[in-house]
Amino acid sequence: MLNLRKLSYMKAKWVFIGISLVITLAGLISMGVRGLNYGLDFQSGTRIDISFGHQMNTADIRNALVGIGHGDAKVQVVGTDKHEVIIVTRSLSTEDRRTMQAGLEAKLGKFDVLAMDDVGPEFSKELVNTTLLAVAVASIGMLIYMTIRFEYRFATAGIIALLHDALILTGVFSLIGKEINIPFVAALLTMLGYSINDTIVVYDRIRENLKKCKKGEGLEELVDRSIGEVIWRSIGTSLTTLLAIAAVYVFGGPTTKDFALALLIGITSGTYSSIFIASPIWVLWRNADERKKLQAKTAAKGKAATPTATAGKPSAGGGKKASAKSAKAAKSTAK
């Protein structure tokens, strides 16, 4: 049986970092080429809330919208009984709204209009900015906390791991075409909290082991030992959480599926980054700082040794005088 406590994780650190870079790069390319599929919460235009007297199917509503020239509209069926439908399309005039309502009734039957409003681009932009601000504030708060509790290198490596998780989650949603909406934002913030908690568990063990480092144990060996001591705890905690979320994804309604999917991806990425990204980044940074200190000490010793060595050597003039005295002594002896 594979003993995870005895593996040399730091020897494979570049493999782990490389895997993350490939997935992150694929997501960034997808976001650049395909963009993000923003949901109703981030869409501007005319929003129509309608209610039918029976359960509705999203595909039927989409087909009806395509038939009346609104194929680009966003559709969401809401409510436990799936009687209510939210449609967001391009900004419509009063006449266009009437035409659209008549066309939908002709294809889908009678319905009640609960609300019909214009959602301006300013509102959507404000929602995006608020989301980014929430992520930024959460990251800064975590950075400050981890700097106080540990040190700046631990804190920065942890935030880099969080950025890695956020990019992977957003990139995967772009790759598979899933909507970016309010539940996604909630899942993202939840995942960030879960990930940083997992990272702190690993960092805590590294800090404890630094205080009682074994004789002859290098930094990478110490980190390997620290990871080995907590890896089963991290995997066990994540697995039990993922099983519960998987049940929500499989048995939950359509409104919870994307939220559960985001958590499944995010928590998996968070567990991975806590062990295989945050710790290697800290090790690389710490080793680089130690090398710089060693080089500075070596350079300082070299400068200090140079004047001493020069003082110990006879000067050019002194050498000539000594040679002259030796010559006179030799002549006297010869006489």
Secondary structure, DSSP 8 states (H G I E B T S, - for coil): ---GGG--GGGGHHHHHHHHHHHHHHHHHHHHHT--EE-GGG--EEEEEEE-SS---HHHHHHHHHHTT-TT-EEEEESTTS-EEEEEES---HHHHHHHHHHHHHHH---EEEEEEEE-HHHHHHHHHHHHHHHHHHHHHHHHHHHHHS-HHHHHHHHHHHHHHHHHHHHHHHHHT-EE-HHHHHHHHHHHHHHHHHHHHHHHHHHHHHHT--TT--HHHHHHHHHHHHHHHHHHHHHHHHHHHHHHHHHS-HHHHHHHHHHHHHHHHHHHHHHHTHHHHHHHHHHHHHHHHHHHHHHHHHHHHHHHHHHHS--HHHHHHHHHHHHHHHHHHH-
